[in-house]
Amino acid sequence: MKPNDLSPGQIAQIACILEVSAYKPGNVHPGHAFSDVDFLDFLLSATAIANPLDRAREQGVGASVLEAVAATRRVVASNTNLGMILLLAPLAAVPPDEPLREGVHRVIAATTQVDASLVYQAIRLARPGGLQTASEQDVADEPTVTLLEAMRLASERDLVARQYARDYIDIFELALPALRAAQASGYALETAITLSYLTILAHHPDSLIARKRGALEAAQASQKAAEVLANGWPQSSAGLRLFQEFDRWLQAEGHARNPGTTADLVSAALFVALSDGTIPLPRTQGPSSWSRAAMDENRLD
């Protein structure tokens, strides 16, 4: 099966499943849950968004975002995927014969005030953690600008908004190259996903951490991610130990230090990677995970 044989909603669904299945410090994965959300919630959420995103080309970004959030809330009680939906909807709206990078620019540039209104409704429905008021175009009010203009206003404080404002720059120039480089080096898919995640976080403080814990702790998280990479994760024992320390530090305050926005960007990068064949489908038999045994040998007690 070629990538284009899958619908946009199917690709989005698979991207979200791959993202949550990877062991990423501070995030939900098969071996770690939060008090209010677990691995199954993310699987249910991935299933819920497929059909709404399949309609993105016809009904537009705003309507697809709202429909996907509403579908998610019918199967899970907490916000699991607002940022993912916001990033995936414009990608899903790109026609199959148009390159994703050029297409997502065109799709976002064409968004309207109606799109902004529908997205604001979706944000209010999702009730994301740490949401703050804004001096201009606050989500509690009715927007008076296009969706792109609203995202530009938020782009300095939110990584998802930054992607809208800058043509998904961190997806195409940071996350995706890291994923490709890891695969070219022979790493298992899970390792490549985790390396992409750490690369994003090392370069950009996570917006969700900043909202919940402040800019200082968000910057600390980025520094620690950079240290994990600089010490040779996943090939060195020092890198493995720092990875575990980082994971424990992120979990120390419940899930207030969850780098959730970083995970959202990974999902978007995985959508692109699945669409362009960087991650080939159908999947051939072979290792998908990096060695948990190696992690166990270096686990900090």
Residue frames relative to the residue before (quaternion, step in Angstrom):
aa qw qx qy qz dx dy dz
M 1.0000 0.0000 0.0000 0.0000 0.00 0.00 0.00
K 0.3316 -0.7300 0.5642 0.1970 3.55 -0.86 0.95
P 0.6602 -0.5218 0.3449 0.4157 3.64 -1.14 0.53
N 0.6886 0.5032 -0.2919 0.4329 3.59 0.95 -0.86
D 0.5455 0.6018 -0.4044 0.4204 3.59 1.27 -0.12
L 0.6330 0.4842 -0.3231 0.5103 3.56 1.27 -0.26
S 0.4624 -0.6647 0.5051 0.2987 3.56 -1.07 0.68
P 0.6559 -0.5066 0.3636 0.4254 3.62 -1.18 0.35
G 0.6503 0.5182 -0.3213 0.4532 3.57 1.00 -0.78
Q 0.6394 0.5120 -0.3249 0.4727 3.58 1.02 -0.74
I 0.6453 0.5105 -0.3226 0.4679 3.57 0.97 -0.84
A 0.6437 0.5139 -0.3187 0.4689 3.59 0.96 -0.84
Q 0.6406 0.5297 -0.3202 0.4545 3.56 0.95 -0.85
I 0.6757 0.4820 -0.2910 0.4759 3.58 0.87 -0.95
A 0.6249 0.5447 -0.3389 0.4451 3.60 0.97 -0.83
C 0.6805 0.4840 -0.2928 0.4659 3.59 0.91 -0.90
I 0.6383 0.5157 -0.3295 0.4669 3.58 1.03 -0.73
L 0.6447 0.5097 -0.3223 0.4697 3.59 0.96 -0.83
E 0.6512 0.5353 -0.3251 0.4287 3.58 0.91 -0.90
V 0.7415 0.4119 -0.2478 0.4681 3.60 0.73 -1.00
S 0.6194 0.5573 -0.3466 0.4308 3.60 1.18 -0.40
A 0.6267 0.5441 -0.3369 0.4446 3.60 1.20 -0.39
Y 0.4448 -0.6738 0.5273 0.2649 3.56 -1.06 0.82
K 0.1003 0.7915 -0.5863 0.1405 3.56 -0.26 1.34
P 0.5332 -0.6647 0.4054 0.3311 3.62 -0.70 1.01
G 0.8450 0.2175 -0.1718 0.4574 3.54 -0.96 0.95
N 0.6641 0.4931 -0.2958 0.4778 3.59 1.28 -0.18
V 0.5690 -0.5133 0.4986 0.4052 3.52 -1.37 0.14
H 0.1392 0.7424 -0.6492 0.0890 3.55 -1.11 0.81
P 0.7503 -0.4041 0.2245 0.4727 3.66 -1.13 0.07
G 0.7484 0.3883 -0.2257 0.4880 3.59 1.14 -0.50
H 0.7722 0.2767 -0.1638 0.5480 3.59 1.21 0.06
A 0.0667 -0.7909 0.6083 0.0041 3.56 -0.94 0.97
F 0.4083 -0.6434 0.5774 0.2931 3.54 -1.35 0.29
S 0.6801 -0.4941 0.3428 0.4193 3.56 -1.24 0.17
D 0.7964 0.2990 -0.1365 0.5077 3.58 1.08 -0.67
V 0.7847 0.1779 -0.1100 0.5835 3.61 1.22 0.02
D 0.0658 -0.8075 0.5859 0.0165 3.56 -1.03 0.78
F 0.7872 -0.3456 0.2379 0.4520 3.54 -1.39 -0.02
L 0.6491 0.5266 -0.3211 0.4452 3.59 0.93 -0.86
D 0.6112 0.5539 -0.3538 0.4410 3.60 1.01 -0.74
F 0.6754 0.4825 -0.2988 0.4709 3.58 0.98 -0.79
L 0.6167 0.5232 -0.3510 0.4719 3.60 1.08 -0.63
L 0.6465 0.5072 -0.3146 0.4752 3.58 0.95 -0.85
S 0.6495 0.5235 -0.3102 0.4559 3.57 0.99 -0.85
A 0.6331 0.5280 -0.3292 0.4604 3.58 1.00 -0.81
T 0.6443 0.5159 -0.3158 0.4680 3.56 1.01 -0.80
A 0.6686 0.5482 -0.3022 0.4014 3.57 0.94 -0.93
I 0.7270 0.4761 -0.2652 0.4177 3.61 0.95 -0.77
A 0.4844 0.7093 -0.4324 0.2743 3.60 1.17 -0.37
N 0.7150 0.4541 -0.2768 0.4539 3.60 0.70 -0.98
P 0.6529 0.4979 -0.3457 0.4541 3.65 0.83 -0.77
L 0.6978 0.4626 -0.2898 0.4638 3.60 0.91 -0.81
D 0.5610 0.5760 -0.3921 0.4470 3.58 1.19 -0.32
R 0.7009 0.4441 -0.2630 0.4923 3.59 1.20 -0.42
A 0.3926 0.7618 -0.4568 0.2383 3.60 1.27 0.01
R 0.6406 0.5356 -0.3424 0.4308 3.61 0.97 -0.73
E 0.7232 0.4346 -0.2446 0.4777 3.57 1.05 -0.72
Q 0.8110 0.3143 -0.1520 0.4696 3.58 0.80 -0.94
G 0.5566 -0.6479 0.3781 0.3570 3.60 1.23 -0.06
V 0.7043 -0.5046 0.3188 0.3844 3.52 -1.33 0.38
G 0.6986 0.5043 -0.3014 0.4084 3.58 0.66 -1.06
A 0.6804 0.4855 -0.2902 0.4661 3.57 0.85 -0.97
S 0.6597 0.5081 -0.3110 0.4581 3.59 0.98 -0.80
V 0.6266 0.5261 -0.3379 0.4652 3.59 1.00 -0.78
L 0.6830 0.4812 -0.2972 0.4621 3.59 0.81 -0.96
E 0.6635 0.5031 -0.3130 0.4567 3.59 0.91 -0.87
A 0.6648 0.5055 -0.3065 0.4567 3.59 0.97 -0.84
V 0.6423 0.5030 -0.3252 0.4783 3.60 1.00 -0.76
A 0.6524 0.5084 -0.3152 0.4653 3.58 0.94 -0.87
A 0.6479 0.5111 -0.3176 0.4670 3.60 0.98 -0.81
T 0.6332 0.5277 -0.3272 0.4622 3.57 1.03 -0.76
R 0.6923 0.4877 -0.2912 0.4451 3.58 0.87 -0.92
R 0.5923 0.5555 -0.3773 0.4453 3.59 1.22 -0.22
V 0.7636 0.3509 -0.2035 0.5024 3.61 1.18 -0.37
V 0.7785 0.1661 -0.1322 0.5906 3.63 1.18 -0.32
A 0.4845 -0.7094 0.4469 0.2496 3.56 -1.12 0.69
S 0.7374 0.3785 -0.2081 0.5193 3.59 1.21 -0.46
N 0.5684 -0.5555 0.4671 0.3875 3.55 -1.30 0.24
T 0.0532 -0.8228 0.5658 -0.0117 3.55 -0.54 1.17
N 0.8641 0.1675 0.0268 0.4739 3.56 0.96 -0.80
L 0.2548 0.7929 -0.5287 0.1638 3.64 1.11 0.38
G 0.6852 0.4853 -0.2969 0.4548 3.59 0.81 -0.97
M 0.6219 0.5363 -0.3387 0.4593 3.55 1.03 -0.76
I 0.6636 0.5054 -0.3063 0.4587 3.57 0.87 -0.97
L 0.6475 0.5302 -0.3254 0.4402 3.59 0.90 -0.89
L 0.7131 0.4343 -0.2575 0.4864 3.59 1.02 -0.75
L 0.6914 0.4980 -0.2845 0.4393 3.57 1.00 -0.77
A 0.6020 0.6039 -0.3717 0.3672 3.61 0.99 -0.73
P 0.6802 0.4584 -0.3239 0.4715 3.68 0.80 -0.78
L 0.6288 0.5210 -0.3407 0.4660 3.60 1.05 -0.69
A 0.6659 0.5026 -0.2980 0.4639 3.58 0.98 -0.85
A 0.6532 0.5341 -0.3057 0.4412 3.60 1.17 -0.54
V 0.5353 0.6234 -0.4135 0.3923 3.62 1.22 -0.22
P 0.4802 -0.6701 0.4745 0.3085 3.64 -0.82 0.89
P 0.6167 -0.6091 0.3534 0.3518 3.60 -1.06 0.70
D 0.7085 0.4505 -0.2689 0.4719 3.61 1.12 -0.52
E 0.6312 0.5196 -0.3312 0.4710 3.61 1.26 0.15
P 0.5052 -0.6433 0.4672 0.3356 3.63 -0.86 0.84
L 0.5668 -0.6558 0.3749 0.3289 3.56 -0.87 0.94
R 0.6710 0.5082 -0.3352 0.4234 3.60 0.84 -0.83
E 0.6791 0.4520 -0.2897 0.5007 3.58 0.91 -0.85
G 0.6651 0.5353 -0.3028 0.4235 3.54 0.98 -0.85
V 0.6709 0.4900 -0.3197 0.4556 3.57 0.90 -0.83
H 0.5830 0.5518 -0.3683 0.4690 3.58 1.13 -0.57
R 0.6840 0.4858 -0.2905 0.4602 3.57 0.84 -0.95
V 0.6508 0.5287 -0.3148 0.4447 3.58 0.93 -0.91
I 0.7018 0.4597 -0.2772 0.4683 3.57 0.83 -0.96
A 0.6341 0.5366 -0.3350 0.4447 3.59 1.01 -0.76
A 0.6999 0.4737 -0.2607 0.4667 3.57 1.14 -0.62
T 0.4502 0.6941 -0.4650 0.3152 3.62 1.20 -0.03
T 0.3164 -0.7780 0.5323 0.1064 3.52 -1.17 0.76
Q 0.6897 -0.4223 0.3723 0.4554 3.52 -1.35 -0.14
V 0.6008 0.5465 -0.3567 0.4617 3.58 1.09 -0.62
D 0.6199 0.5259 -0.3387 0.4737 3.60 1.00 -0.79
A 0.6461 0.5191 -0.3209 0.4584 3.57 0.94 -0.87
S 0.6508 0.5217 -0.3155 0.4525 3.58 0.92 -0.87
L 0.6750 0.4891 -0.2932 0.4682 3.57 0.92 -0.89
V 0.6445 0.5022 -0.3197 0.4797 3.59 1.01 -0.76
Y 0.6172 0.5283 -0.3463 0.4690 3.60 0.99 -0.74
Q 0.6319 0.5160 -0.3311 0.4741 3.60 1.00 -0.79
A 0.6501 0.5224 -0.3133 0.4543 3.57 0.97 -0.85
I 0.6484 0.5115 -0.3210 0.4636 3.58 0.96 -0.83
R 0.6545 0.4991 -0.3197 0.4694 3.58 0.94 -0.82
L 0.6490 0.5134 -0.3157 0.4643 3.59 1.04 -0.75
A 0.6873 0.4890 -0.2807 0.4580 3.60 0.95 -0.86
R 0.1366 -0.8263 0.5273 0.1433 3.59 1.12 -0.70
P 0.0017 0.8383 -0.5448 0.0190 3.62 0.57 1.08
G 0.5668 -0.6254 0.4285 0.3226 3.54 -1.12 0.69
G 0.8379 0.2303 -0.1708 0.4645 3.53 -1.12 0.74
L 0.3482 0.7560 -0.4964 0.2466 3.58 1.23 0.25
Q 0.1565 -0.8027 0.5740 0.0421 3.55 -0.83 1.08
T 0.5521 -0.5877 0.4647 0.3658 3.54 -1.27 0.29
A 0.2514 -0.7548 0.5906 0.1350 3.54 -1.23 0.58
S 0.5368 -0.6446 0.4411 0.3191 3.55 -1.09 0.70
E 0.7753 0.1820 -0.1078 0.5951 3.57 1.22 -0.56
Q 0.8613 0.0561 -0.0536 0.5021 3.57 -1.07 0.82
D 0.1017 0.8157 -0.5568 0.1190 3.58 0.86 0.97
V 0.5428 -0.6618 0.4102 0.3147 3.59 -0.98 0.85
A 0.5733 0.5783 -0.3892 0.4306 3.60 1.20 -0.24
D 0.6997 0.4314 -0.2442 0.5145 3.58 1.25 -0.41
E 0.5565 -0.5621 0.4749 0.3858 3.55 -1.32 0.06
P 0.4186 -0.7320 0.4679 0.2646 3.63 -0.67 1.00
T 0.2400 -0.7601 0.5882 0.1367 3.54 -1.21 0.60
V 0.6686 0.4295 -0.2802 0.5386 3.58 1.33 0.28
T 0.6254 -0.5098 0.4128 0.4227 3.58 -1.29 0.10
L 0.6663 -0.4877 0.3719 0.4240 3.56 -1.28 0.24
L 0.6405 0.5139 -0.3338 0.4629 3.60 0.94 -0.80
E 0.6635 0.4960 -0.3176 0.4613 3.60 0.88 -0.83
A 0.6363 0.5180 -0.3283 0.4680 3.58 1.01 -0.74
M 0.6635 0.4967 -0.3032 0.4703 3.57 0.96 -0.82
R 0.6161 0.5396 -0.3556 0.4503 3.58 1.02 -0.66
L 0.6360 0.5313 -0.3275 0.4538 3.58 1.03 -0.73
A 0.7390 0.4076 -0.2155 0.4913 3.59 1.10 -0.71
S 0.4784 0.7479 -0.3959 0.2348 3.58 1.25 -0.33
E 0.6373 0.5330 -0.3441 0.4374 3.61 1.11 -0.48
R 0.7665 0.3448 -0.1921 0.5067 3.59 1.17 -0.44
D 0.7714 0.2907 -0.1559 0.5442 3.59 1.23 -0.17
L 0.4294 -0.7377 0.4638 0.2372 3.58 -0.71 1.09
V 0.6107 0.5292 -0.3660 0.4615 3.60 1.07 -0.59
A 0.6562 0.4969 -0.3080 0.4771 3.58 0.91 -0.88
R 0.6014 0.5673 -0.3530 0.4381 3.60 1.06 -0.71
Q 0.6404 0.5237 -0.3397 0.4475 3.60 1.00 -0.72
Y 0.6268 0.5172 -0.3312 0.4796 3.58 1.02 -0.77
A 0.7174 0.4763 -0.2570 0.4387 3.55 0.85 -1.00
R 0.8025 0.2617 -0.1112 0.5245 3.59 1.10 -0.65
D 0.5936 -0.6407 0.3560 0.3323 3.57 1.00 0.88
Y 0.6388 -0.5700 0.3221 0.4041 3.57 0.95 0.97
I 0.1096 0.8565 -0.4981 0.0792 3.54 1.07 0.75
D 0.7187 0.4445 -0.2697 0.4617 3.60 0.89 -0.85
I 0.5711 0.5486 -0.3831 0.4755 3.57 1.24 -0.23
F 0.7831 0.3756 -0.1811 0.4614 3.55 0.71 -1.13
E 0.7836 0.3436 -0.1796 0.4854 3.62 1.03 -0.63
L 0.7491 0.3297 -0.2103 0.5347 3.61 1.23 -0.08
A 0.7649 0.3866 -0.2209 0.4655 3.59 0.47 -1.18
L 0.7025 0.4780 -0.2768 0.4488 3.57 0.81 -1.00
P 0.6544 0.4872 -0.3386 0.4688 3.66 0.87 -0.74
A 0.6316 0.5222 -0.3414 0.4603 3.62 1.01 -0.72
L 0.6436 0.5195 -0.3137 0.4663 3.57 1.00 -0.82
R 0.6792 0.4923 -0.2875 0.4622 3.56 0.91 -0.93
A 0.6522 0.5178 -0.3186 0.4527 3.58 0.95 -0.86
A 0.6474 0.5170 -0.3206 0.4591 3.58 0.99 -0.80
Q 0.6625 0.4884 -0.3078 0.4774 3.57 0.97 -0.80
A 0.6421 0.5248 -0.3226 0.4564 3.58 1.00 -0.79
S 0.6653 0.4916 -0.2909 0.4807 3.57 1.19 -0.56
G 0.5857 -0.6288 0.3463 0.3765 3.56 1.28 0.06
Y 0.4187 0.7097 -0.4752 0.3085 3.59 1.20 0.21
A 0.5659 -0.5689 0.4771 0.3585 3.52 -1.24 0.55
L 0.6714 -0.5267 0.3385 0.3965 3.55 -1.21 0.54
E 0.6479 0.5188 -0.3390 0.4429 3.61 0.87 -0.84
T 0.6367 0.5241 -0.3213 0.4655 3.57 0.98 -0.84
A 0.6494 0.5190 -0.3171 0.4565 3.58 0.94 -0.88
I 0.6445 0.5106 -0.3216 0.4696 3.59 0.99 -0.81
T 0.6763 0.4906 -0.2957 0.4632 3.57 0.90 -0.90
L 0.6362 0.5163 -0.3282 0.4700 3.59 1.03 -0.73
S 0.6221 0.5244 -0.3377 0.4733 3.59 1.02 -0.72
Y 0.6419 0.5342 -0.3002 0.4610 3.56 0.98 -0.90
L 0.6833 0.4779 -0.2819 0.4745 3.58 0.86 -0.99
T 0.6298 0.5424 -0.3326 0.4456 3.59 1.04 -0.74
I 0.6444 0.5025 -0.3202 0.4792 3.58 0.93 -0.86
L 0.6963 0.4900 -0.2800 0.4434 3.55 0.80 -1.05
A 0.6320 0.5335 -0.3345 0.4517 3.59 1.04 -0.71
H 0.7213 0.4420 -0.2436 0.4744 3.60 1.10 -0.65
H 0.8160 0.1600 -0.0463 0.5536 3.59 1.06 -0.73
P 0.4277 -0.6752 0.5302 0.2831 3.62 -0.74 0.94
D 0.4898 -0.6982 0.4450 0.2731 3.54 -0.91 0.96
S 0.4993 -0.6911 0.4427 0.2777 3.57 -0.84 1.03
L 0.6593 0.5144 -0.3220 0.4438 3.59 0.96 -0.81
I 0.6339 0.5028 -0.3337 0.4837 3.59 0.98 -0.76
A 0.6447 0.5281 -0.3249 0.4470 3.58 0.93 -0.87
R 0.6694 0.4928 -0.3094 0.4619 3.61 0.95 -0.81
K 0.7507 0.4186 -0.2227 0.4601 3.57 0.91 -0.89
R 0.8261 0.2294 -0.0717 0.5096 3.58 0.96 -0.87
G 0.5948 -0.5887 0.3624 0.4103 3.58 1.23 -0.18
A 0.6727 -0.5403 0.3459 0.3687 3.52 -1.28 0.50
L 0.6178 0.5650 -0.3555 0.4155 3.60 1.03 -0.72
E 0.7026 0.4428 -0.2830 0.4797 3.59 0.81 -0.90
A 0.5953 0.5440 -0.3673 0.4634 3.59 1.08 -0.58
A 0.6581 0.4922 -0.3019 0.4833 3.58 1.01 -0.81
Q 0.6185 0.5359 -0.3417 0.4620 3.60 1.06 -0.70
A 0.6329 0.5288 -0.3322 0.4577 3.57 0.99 -0.80
S 0.6485 0.5078 -0.3170 0.4703 3.58 0.98 -0.80
Q 0.6438 0.5206 -0.3219 0.4592 3.58 0.97 -0.82
K 0.6718 0.4930 -0.2996 0.4646 3.58 0.93 -0.87
A 0.6204 0.5234 -0.3455 0.4710 3.61 1.04 -0.69
A 0.6450 0.5175 -0.3152 0.4656 3.57 0.99 -0.83
E 0.6456 0.5222 -0.3180 0.4576 3.60 1.03 -0.76
V 0.6067 0.5436 -0.3509 0.4619 3.57 1.05 -0.73
L 0.6908 0.4658 -0.2782 0.4779 3.58 0.87 -0.93
A 0.6659 0.5183 -0.3097 0.4382 3.60 0.91 -0.89
N 0.7125 0.4309 -0.2522 0.4930 3.58 1.17 -0.53
G 0.6704 -0.6060 0.2724 0.3304 3.53 1.16 0.66
W 0.2938 0.7415 -0.5542 0.2383 3.59 1.09 0.51
P 0.6515 -0.1994 -0.7294 -0.0615 1.64 -1.93 1.59
Q 0.5043 0.7099 -0.3891 0.3005 3.60 1.23 0.13
S 0.7447 0.3870 -0.2256 0.4947 3.60 1.11 -0.47
S 0.5698 -0.5914 0.4442 0.3582 3.56 -1.16 0.58
A 0.6154 0.5400 -0.3517 0.4540 3.60 1.07 -0.67
G 0.6614 0.5019 -0.3042 0.4670 3.56 0.97 -0.84
L 0.6449 0.5185 -0.3180 0.4628 3.58 0.99 -0.78
R 0.6502 0.5045 -0.3190 0.4700 3.59 1.00 -0.82
L 0.6662 0.4935 -0.3062 0.4678 3.59 0.93 -0.85
F 0.5872 0.5686 -0.3567 0.4524 3.57 1.10 -0.68
Q 0.6800 0.4810 -0.2828 0.4757 3.57 0.91 -0.95
E 0.6394 0.5185 -0.3225 0.4673 3.58 0.98 -0.81
F 0.6435 0.5231 -0.3109 0.4643 3.55 1.00 -0.86
D 0.6438 0.5199 -0.3189 0.4620 3.57 0.92 -0.90
R 0.6793 0.4841 -0.2946 0.4662 3.60 0.89 -0.87
W 0.6294 0.5256 -0.3368 0.4628 3.59 1.02 -0.72
L 0.6618 0.5027 -0.3067 0.4639 3.57 0.93 -0.85
Q 0.7086 0.4567 -0.2595 0.4711 3.59 1.04 -0.73
A 0.4965 0.7187 -0.4038 0.2718 3.60 1.23 -0.37
E 0.7515 0.3221 -0.1896 0.5436 3.61 1.14 -0.53
G 0.6753 -0.4220 0.2781 0.5372 3.56 0.88 0.94
H 0.6429 -0.4593 0.3337 0.5142 3.56 -0.57 -1.10
A 0.2833 0.7716 -0.5164 0.2401 3.57 1.12 0.67
R 0.7044 0.4037 -0.2602 0.5227 3.58 1.22 -0.42
N 0.3183 0.7609 -0.5049 0.2546 3.59 1.17 0.41
P 0.2956 -0.7570 0.5513 0.1888 3.64 -0.65 1.03
G 0.0004 0.8747 -0.4842 0.0199 3.55 0.74 1.10
T 0.6436 0.5159 -0.3386 0.4528 3.58 1.02 -0.70
T 0.5970 0.5527 -0.3532 0.4620 3.57 1.10 -0.67
A 0.6452 0.5140 -0.3134 0.4704 3.57 0.99 -0.83
D 0.6053 0.5547 -0.3525 0.4491 3.59 1.07 -0.70
L 0.6626 0.4972 -0.3047 0.4701 3.58 0.95 -0.85
V 0.6063 0.5449 -0.3521 0.4598 3.58 1.07 -0.68
S 0.6331 0.5337 -0.3363 0.4486 3.60 0.95 -0.82
A 0.6577 0.4978 -0.3100 0.4727 3.58 0.97 -0.83
A 0.6408 0.5133 -0.3275 0.4676 3.59 0.99 -0.78
L 0.6457 0.5130 -0.3179 0.4677 3.58 1.04 -0.75
F 0.5853 0.5510 -0.3701 0.4656 3.60 1.08 -0.64
V 0.6724 0.4805 -0.2998 0.4765 3.60 0.86 -0.93
A 0.6708 0.5151 -0.3005 0.4410 3.58 0.92 -0.92
L 0.6536 0.4846 -0.3068 0.4938 3.58 1.07 -0.68
S 0.6625 0.5271 -0.2987 0.4405 3.57 1.04 -0.79
D 0.7789 0.3507 -0.1923 0.4830 3.59 0.93 -0.82
G 0.5980 -0.6091 0.3496 0.3863 3.58 1.26 0.12
T 0.3763 0.7105 -0.5066 0.3113 3.60 1.21 0.14
I 0.7160 0.1976 -0.1475 0.6532 3.55 1.16 -0.71
P 0.2360 -0.8279 0.4901 0.1367 3.61 -0.16 1.23
L 0.0636 -0.7459 0.6617 0.0407 3.50 -1.24 0.69
P 0.4684 -0.1637 -0.8675 0.0353 1.56 -2.05 1.41
R 0.5570 -0.6165 0.4498 0.3276 3.53 -1.16 0.67
T 0.3046 -0.7328 0.5796 0.1851 3.56 -0.94 0.93
Q 0.5966 -0.5710 0.4101 0.3871 3.55 -1.15 0.51
G 0.4013 0.6847 -0.5304 0.2979 3.52 -0.95 0.90
P 0.6814 -0.4966 0.3271 0.4267 3.58 -1.23 0.25
S 0.1483 -0.7833 0.5974 0.0874 3.55 -1.02 0.82
S 0.7409 0.3822 -0.2018 0.5140 3.57 1.23 -0.43
W 0.4336 -0.6412 0.5534 0.3076 3.51 -1.21 0.52
S 0.6977 -0.5488 0.2819 0.3641 3.54 -1.21 0.60
R 0.2914 -0.7413 0.5807 0.1681 3.57 -0.61 1.13
A 0.5656 0.5940 -0.3857 0.4225 3.57 1.17 -0.53
A 0.6357 0.5196 -0.3257 0.4689 3.57 1.01 -0.80
M 0.6389 0.5126 -0.3302 0.4691 3.57 1.01 -0.76
D 0.6538 0.5211 -0.3200 0.4457 3.58 0.94 -0.88
E 0.6346 0.5379 -0.3314 0.4451 3.58 1.02 -0.73
N 0.7696 0.3358 -0.1710 0.5155 3.57 1.11 -0.64
R 0.3465 0.7541 -0.4898 0.2670 3.58 1.26 0.30
L 0.3475 -0.7391 0.5410 0.2005 3.56 -0.95 0.92
D 0.2340 -0.7850 0.5612 0.1185 3.59 -0.70 1.05
